[in-house]
Amino acid sequence: MQLRHDPAQRRDVALIPKGGHLRDGRCANALIRARTTDIGEGGALYEERVRIEPDEGGS
């Protein structure tokens, strides 16, 4: 995944553009856990903790 730093954004938030296909590796759903909400048992979307680390290969 490519990362772009934006100093105008909060330090504790990572934004991912909406859209793209999972088969192309361009979908935020690849990063979220499958779980249900505590109200109504719907899909829990739009909030997931992530940790960003540098690529060890240097790319």
Secondary structure, DSSP 8 states (H G I E B T S, - for coil): ------TTS-TT-----S---GGGT--GGGTS---B-TTTT-B--S---------TT--
